[in-house]
Amino acid sequence: MQYNIIKRTTVLSMLSLSLVVGGAIAAILPPNTAAAACTTPSVNYGSATLQLSIPTQGTYRLWTRMQSPDAASNSVLLEVDGGSCYTVGGSVMPAKTWSWVNHQNGSTSSTITASLSAGTHTLKVVGVQPNIMIDRILAVADQACVPVNLGDNCMATADTTLPVVAITQPADNSTVNGVVALKATASDSGGVGRVEFYVQNQLISTDTSSPYEYNWDTSGLNGSYTVTAKAYDVTGNIGIDSRAYTVKNGDTQAPSSPVALTGNAAAYNSVKLKWGASSDATGVAGYRIVRDGVTIATTTATDYTDGSAVAGTKYGYYVVAFDTAGNVSGASNNVSVTTPNPTTVDAQAPTAPADVTVTAASKSQVNIAWKASADNIGVKEYDIYRATGTGTAVVITSTNTTSYGDGNLSANTAYRYYIIARDAAGNSSPASQVASITTPEASVDQGTGTIRGTVQGRNGRPVSGARVKIWVNGKRYHATTNWRGRYIIDNVPAGRYDVTVNAGGYSRNVQRVWIKADKTKWRDFTMRRNYYN
């Protein structure tokens, strides 16, 4: 945690100091701006007015770090919110020594405490004697804590807990149209300041009181949309929740289901399908052919020949229709077709799979892909062989596709893979070439993501020219905010990192973020001004 220590200044014409609450330094305002309850001395030795933001209501002890030149000049006046006035110091304060003072009128039993509500408060220091120096005031919630040195031992831990926010309506992944009631709940131990609603990362509404809601007019919209709710607490922490919706306005009627689907084996390696046409209010755009639960083709006709079938294999088929608005019908009836074996003995083996590639999807998974083998009748399956280190390769699985994700592997371990194709007659191809890979270290996640957001001051205004940086294994990923305070950093390796924001005239802001592969992380920063004399 950082603290900005203001240089020591003698109270002559103006007092200069820093005011600290829970590690946060309050903004210093121009002197003599608040109506004083303390009586102004006949000789003006200077004054300073400061504001501080209290995150939580409570009783705070006010400690002043000061130094007097002698036994006679040893006090100042401290005013709280234009009302209570305290004479800080007195005869019990030693001369020419920096001391923390929490008493008034020279009595160590008369401590200075203030009951402060959450929000902004004003303190004013008035010089009544010459050559008094003050460099810090602490508002301390811990009544038993006595500051030492610069008083950092009494600093409360800064609030870094994010508010909890959840979009409660509509349900995630639902289909909506017209005017949609967006609703969210938000909570935080220190209180929620506001909730913002975004559609496709564009701010559409801000609500400052619960229940948090907004009527989203989707008229004219169609397609997939993401709605995000951001909850802000009083210290600037942001909680985020997002939901995905399908917006359909206009045509929302799905086509009727295809009817009377039939299928027969036209040959040992092909299946012919036919069905009755669907109907739709605006017209059927096409049909999807689904084999064993996987869509294998799309057509505008009412028949299709599956030429990728393998001899001596049983398949299950159904068909669905779709229109131009993306509405999808129910499924047709299911048909089951078994391809025959060829009439002659198949003695021809498939060709070897080619161009085997292996990539590390994470520290525990390797993705394997290859080019299909050719066969006179058709390839039925591929056997995937894996060896660990220099060990013997064994079959780990068989698949009828040309890719496979091998999971539950060990980090930082060498693996070798090769593929063998088989046809329905049991003929095996030669082995493919061997592809080798070593999984990453356990601490390294593969893949890259994006982080983006806005940098603003406490007044809500954007901070342009702020430098946003992330260090990953000695490499810097960085961006500079534009005139709207926005930044974006692409291709950041997945993992947990500290994101640092620096801007002229502001204290450095550091937040920890978790960047996930192929995801965009939104993180906004609120900057606190520096004040120096």
Stockholm file with secondary structure:
# STOCKHOLM 1.0

chainA/1-533         MQYNIIKRTTVLSMLSLSLVVGGAIAAILPPNTAAAACTTPSVNYGSATLQLSIPTQGTYRLWTRMQSPDAASNSVLLEVDGGSCYTVGGSVMPAKTWSWVNHQNGSTSSTITASLSAGTHTLKVVGVQPNIMIDRILAVADQACVPVNLGDNCMATADTTLPVVAITQPADNSTVNGVVALKATASDSGGVGRVEFYVQNQLISTDTSSPYEYNWDTSGLNGSYTVTAKAYDVTGNIGIDSRAYTVKNGDTQAPSSPVALTGNAAAYNSVKLKWGASSDATGVAGYRIVRDGVTIATTTATDYTDGSAVAGTKYGYYVVAFDTAGNVSGASNNVSVTTPNPTTVDAQAPTAPADVTVTAASKSQVNIAWKASADNIGVKEYDIYRATGTGTAVVITSTNTTSYGDGNLSANTAYRYYIIARDAAGNSSPASQVASITTPEASVDQGTGTIRGTVQGRNGRPVSGARVKIWVNGKRYHATTNWRGRYIIDNVPAGRYDVTVNAGGYSRNVQRVWIKADKTKWRDFTMRRNYYN
#=GR chainA/1-533 SS CCCCCCCCEESSSCCCCEEEETTEECCBCCSSCSCCSSCCCSSCCCEEEEEEEESSCEEEEEEEEEEBSSSSSCEEEEEETTTEEEEEECTTSCBTSCEEECEETTEEEEECEEEECSEEEEEEEEECSTTCEEEEEEEESCTTCCCCTTSGGGCCCCCCCCCEEEEEESCTTCEECSEEEEEEEEECTTCEEEEEEEETTEEEEEECSSSEEEEEECTTCCEEEEEEEEEEETTSCEEEEEEEEEECCSCCCCCCCCEEEEEEEEETTEEEEEEECCCCSSCEEEEEEEETTEEEEEESSSEEEETTCCTTCEEEEEEEEEETTCCBCCCCCCEEEECCCCSSCCCCCCCCCEEEEEEEEETTEEEEEEECCCCSSCEEEEEEEEEETTSCCEEEEEESSSEEEECSCCTTCEEEEEEEEEETTCCBCCCCCCEEEECCCTTCCCSEEEEEEEEEETTSCBCTTCEEEEEETTEEEEEECCTTSEEEEEEEESEEEEEEEECTTBCCEEEEEEECTTCEEECCEEECBCCCC
#=GC SS_cons         CCCCCCCCEESSSCCCCEEEETTEECCBCCSSCSCCSSCCCSSCCCEEEEEEEESSCEEEEEEEEEEBSSSSSCEEEEEETTTEEEEEECTTSCBTSCEEECEETTEEEEECEEEECSEEEEEEEEECSTTCEEEEEEEESCTTCCCCTTSGGGCCCCCCCCCEEEEEESCTTCEECSEEEEEEEEECTTCEEEEEEEETTEEEEEECSSSEEEEEECTTCCEEEEEEEEEEETTSCEEEEEEEEEECCSCCCCCCCCEEEEEEEEETTEEEEEEECCCCSSCEEEEEEEETTEEEEEESSSEEEETTCCTTCEEEEEEEEEETTCCBCCCCCCEEEECCCCSSCCCCCCCCCEEEEEEEEETTEEEEEEECCCCSSCEEEEEEEEEETTSCCEEEEEESSSEEEECSCCTTCEEEEEEEEEETTCCBCCCCCCEEEECCCTTCCCSEEEEEEEEEETTSCBCTTCEEEEEETTEEEEEECCTTSEEEEEEEESEEEEEEEECTTBCCEEEEEEECTTCEEECCEEECBCCCC
//
